Amino acid sequence: MSCGLHDVARLEAAGIPTAFLVTTAFVQSVAEQLPILGMSEYEPVWVPHPIAALDRSAVASVASPRR
């Protein structure tokens, strides 16, 4: 299970709003884990996969809202 999702679950349970960024390669995994953590209604922020090799400019364009 994702350590990041565990962190999100703990923070949300403590009343601290979170934004969990996850790439689209992990849709199935996250969909399976959220209900186990009691967070079926939680909406992660999805970004295209992969992002690890992107430079700063490319990441900024992925993160910018589409208008």
Backbone torsions as a table, in degrees:
resi	resn	phi	psi	omega
1	MET	NA	147.4	-176.9
2	SER	-68.0	128.6	175.4
3	CYS	-64.2	-35.3	178.6
4	GLY	-60.9	-41.1	178.5
5	LEU	-67.4	-35.6	175.8
6	HIS	-63.4	-41.6	177.1
7	ASP	-61.1	-45.4	178.9
8	VAL	-59.5	-45.6	-179.2
9	ALA	-59.8	-44.1	179.9
10	ARG	-66.0	-44.0	-179.6
11	LEU	-65.1	-46.1	178.7
12	GLU	-61.0	-41.6	179.0
13	ALA	-63.0	-29.1	178.4
14	ALA	-85.3	2.7	178.8
15	GLY	85.0	14.1	180.0
16	ILE	-100.4	112.6	-179.5
17	PRO	-62.8	143.5	-178.9
18	THR	-130.2	161.0	169.5
19	ALA	-129.9	113.1	-177.9
20	PHE	-100.2	110.0	177.9
21	LEU	-88.1	130.1	-178.0
22	VAL	-145.7	142.6	-179.2
23	THR	-81.3	156.5	-176.0
24	THR	-62.3	-14.8	177.3
25	ALA	-67.4	-16.2	-174.8
26	PHE	-111.1	19.4	-179.6
27	VAL	-54.2	-52.1	-176.5
28	GLN	-63.1	-46.2	-178.7
29	SER	-60.7	-47.2	-179.3
30	VAL	-65.5	-41.7	179.1
31	ALA	-59.3	-35.2	179.0
32	GLU	-76.9	-33.5	-174.9
33	GLN	-81.8	-35.1	-176.3
34	LEU	-56.7	-47.1	178.6
35	PRO	-63.3	-35.2	178.2
36	ILE	-61.8	-33.7	179.8
37	LEU	-87.9	4.3	179.8
38	GLY	74.6	26.9	-175.1
39	MET	-125.6	42.3	-176.5
40	SER	-56.0	-30.6	-176.7
41	GLU	-89.5	-6.2	-177.2
42	TYR	-67.4	137.6	-179.6
43	GLU	-112.1	103.4	175.3
44	PRO	-67.0	165.0	173.7
45	VAL	-96.3	114.0	-177.0
46	TRP	-90.1	134.1	175.2
47	VAL	-128.3	152.8	-178.8
48	PRO	-61.2	149.2	177.7
49	HIS	-102.9	141.4	-5.0
50	PRO	-92.1	160.7	174.6
51	ILE	-122.7	-12.5	-174.5
52	ALA	-57.6	-35.6	-175.7
53	ALA	-93.5	1.9	-178.0
54	LEU	-76.4	146.0	174.7
55	ASP	-81.8	174.2	-175.2
56	ARG	-55.0	-43.5	-178.9
57	SER	-63.6	-43.1	-180.0
58	ALA	-66.9	-39.4	177.6
59	VAL	-64.7	-40.7	178.4
60	ALA	-61.0	-38.8	-179.8
61	SER	-70.3	-33.7	177.0
62	VAL	-69.1	-37.8	-176.4
63	ALA	-79.5	-19.5	-178.8
64	SER	-70.0	138.1	177.6
65	PRO	-63.3	143.4	177.1
66	ARG	-81.6	131.4	178.8
67	ARG	-124.3	NA	NA
